[in-house]
Amino acid sequence: MATEHNHHDQVGHVVPVPLLGGVIAALMILTWLTVFVTKFDLGSLNIFIALGIAVIKGALVVLFFMHLRWDAPINGIVLISSLLLVFLFIGFALMDSAAYAPDQIPGYAPRINP
């Protein structure tokens, strides 16, 4: 007795090769830009520039290689809201750790009383 398989008649979204090639080229250029920017000392802007480039690269991967550009809008909303919540949580954690930074002395450990 043959079992019936539930085959889908549709193929997933097919992305044109030139578009994927353009995205790969953009990712390579952004990677080069990340390395190039490290040669300059911009103070506290260095981290923001590096994170900005990383966000753009991540967005390109999610949009084109993970097909979010052609997916249901609710999936994009869920992704963006989850990233905003992670940003919020990290921001609160950094604000809390910054409050204790002036008390830290390198090489100093408080004495523990038994």
Steps between C-alpha positions, in 0.01 A plus 500: 500500500649829390488789736407841376744779561387855536709668230486872452442618146668832566868574519629754751578849382778495242739793524682604182872422500604860413311626806675248724833593341432867573419422861818295536701786346338747742584270794862478385525878462347553845744247648789688338355827634485353851870411485590836340323702770706332773807686373353830623455599863161668521466461875162380618364509143700189406255264670197671347648488151590132538153417634333702224689311230419170674129589508502579128676171424257307719205670333628403155539137607155485659325679215649319203657170611227419751229633263341734754454760227244276331347354815188603691532845662427360847831311492687826442309666782587214736868516401526877540314502832719221639815687396369817665433310821851351497638851445290625791617222733867553408458875542363459852779258588764743374342789688513294818862393452605859421380604846760273661791582268644789707537266800711249312874513558716278276683236699304563818289235665305581814600315813258229606439480873443143625 
